């Protein structure tokens, strides 16, 4: 089973600032990596797949990068609606599909 | 518009059963794999089960924590996916999300989850 590790657990950012979230896989997942956003009380929403491709309707301020075992989600200029929990997920080796434990982006 | 609506959650005693339904619309259900993901209160996301489309064998996969107790199935004529949960345990308490699983390319084997339902809460308590 591939273990996904996200850092930091919590990120405090001011609106308009840049946020950088990290995700590490215990073994290579190539670029078979997705990012999801989950707001309080809501279902997760797909942001990024293929490590760097934005899903339909996702604003350009969200970008993903990386391959192998190291990945990054960057939010270039945080908007109020971006404060949420973000999860990475690998889909290279399944089952099981595995998620990171999440990074909470909170208002500084 | 793609929509997935879960139903069937509720409160149940340990050892009992529950069946969740995921009613879908806005896409050709028969052409897609489906999956269930759960989230225990205050915790992260945990994949539970997966079913391929019948065109690609219709086979199923399960997390180790539910294998032998849960069964995923699909009714393509109704565009509904199901999760039959037997021998429920307190640690199965969670919001259960239905997701559509898609691949980057036809014939590919890497599925990710592009659409999610709003979830249904299952509480296992005595």
Interface residues (C-beta under 8 A of the other chain):
Chain A: X32 X34 X36 X42 X43 X44 X45 X46 X49 X50 X55 X87 X89 X91 X92 X94 X95 X96 X97 X98 X99 X100 X101 X102
Chain B: X35 X37 X44 X45 X46 X47 X50 X61 X62 X63 X64 X97 X104 X110 X111 X112 X113 X114 X115 X116 X117 X118 X119
